[in-house]
Amino acid sequence: MDALLGLLGVGALVWFVSDSLAARERLLARARAACDEAGVQFLDDSVSVARMRLGWGPAGLRLLRHYRFEFSTRGDDRCRGSATMLGRDVEFLRLELPQGAVIVGTGTDAVTRIH
């Protein structure tokens, strides 16, 4: 019985790592595309998890991940971006520009400028 619980634990850990890597790769692609559409430079080719919890979606209970990343408008500055994923789907992406404009994208839609 202990061996079965151990195997279930290892299986759950493998699933979690695999799911997290797939979600991260999907978000990286979406963040790069959003930065390209907005005419800014995606920095460091990375995103970091800011928060993670369970959340409800159309498919039921899934992991809700909040990420942060950075981009540059001129090449010598660093601005903040954030994104939320439900499971492996990008739910929301936000670029905060220094002049106060905010660029928002949801899912796979093009970004929208809000002043």
C-alpha positions in Angstrom: 0.0 0.0 0.0 2.9 2.4 0.8 4.5 1.6 -2.5 1.2 2.4 -4.3 0.9 5.8 -2.5 4.5 6.5 -3.4 3.9 5.7 -7.1 0.8 7.9 -7.1 2.9 10.8 -5.5 5.6 10.4 -8.1 3.0 10.3 -10.9 1.4 13.4 -9.6 4.7 15.2 -9.4 5.7 14.2 -13.0 2.3 15.4 -14.2 2.6 18.7 -12.4 6.1 19.4 -13.8 5.0 18.3 -17.4 1.9 20.5 -17.2 3.8 23.5 -15.8 6.4 23.3 -18.6 3.8 23.0 -21.3 1.9 26.0 -19.8 5.1 28.0 -19.6 6.0 27.3 -23.2 2.6 28.4 -24.4 2.7 31.6 -22.4 6.2 32.4 -23.7 5.0 32.2 -27.3 1.9 34.4 -26.5 4.0 37.0 -24.6 6.5 37.2 -27.5 3.6 37.6 -29.9 1.9 40.3 -27.8 5.2 42.2 -27.5 5.7 42.0 -31.3 2.2 43.2 -31.9 2.7 46.1 -29.5 6.1 47.1 -31.0 8.1 46.4 -27.8 10.9 44.0 -27.0 10.3 40.9 -24.9 13.2 40.7 -22.4 15.2 37.8 -21.1 13.1 35.3 -23.0 11.5 34.2 -19.7 8.4 34.4 -17.5 8.2 33.7 -13.8 5.4 32.3 -11.7 4.1 34.9 -9.3 1.2 32.9 -7.8 -0.5 29.6 -8.3 -3.8 28.2 -7.0 -6.8 26.2 -8.1 -9.5 27.8 -10.2 -12.7 26.9 -12.0 -13.0 27.0 -15.7 -15.4 25.6 -18.3 -13.5 22.2 -18.0 -13.8 22.2 -14.2 -11.1 22.6 -11.6 -7.7 23.6 -13.1 -4.5 25.3 -12.0 -4.7 29.1 -12.2 -1.2 30.5 -12.7 -0.2 34.2 -12.5 3.1 35.1 -14.3 5.3 38.1 -14.6 7.7 39.1 -17.3 9.5 42.2 -18.6 9.7 44.0 -21.8 11.4 47.2 -23.2 9.9 50.1 -25.1 13.3 51.8 -26.1 15.9 49.1 -25.4 17.3 50.8 -22.3 14.3 50.5 -20.0 12.4 47.6 -18.3 8.7 47.5 -18.1 6.4 45.0 -16.4 4.0 42.6 -18.0 1.7 40.0 -16.4 -0.4 37.1 -17.6 -2.9 34.7 -16.2 -3.3 31.1 -17.3 -6.1 28.7 -16.5 -4.7 25.2 -17.1 -2.8 25.6 -20.4 -4.9 28.4 -21.7 -3.8 32.1 -21.6 -6.7 33.9 -20.1 -5.3 37.4 -19.8 -2.1 39.3 -20.8 -1.2 42.8 -19.8 1.7 45.2 -20.8 2.1 48.3 -18.7 3.8 51.1 -20.6 5.7 53.9 -19.0 3.4 56.6 -20.5 0.4 55.0 -18.7 -1.1 53.1 -21.6 -2.0 49.6 -20.9 -2.0 46.9 -23.6 -4.3 44.0 -22.9 -4.8 40.7 -24.7 -7.1 37.8 -23.9 -6.7 34.3 -25.2 -5.3 34.3 -28.7 -6.9 37.7 -29.6 -4.8 40.6 -30.8 -3.7 43.1 -28.2 -5.9 46.2 -27.4 -4.5 49.5 -26.4 -6.1 51.3 -23.5 -5.1 54.8 -22.6 
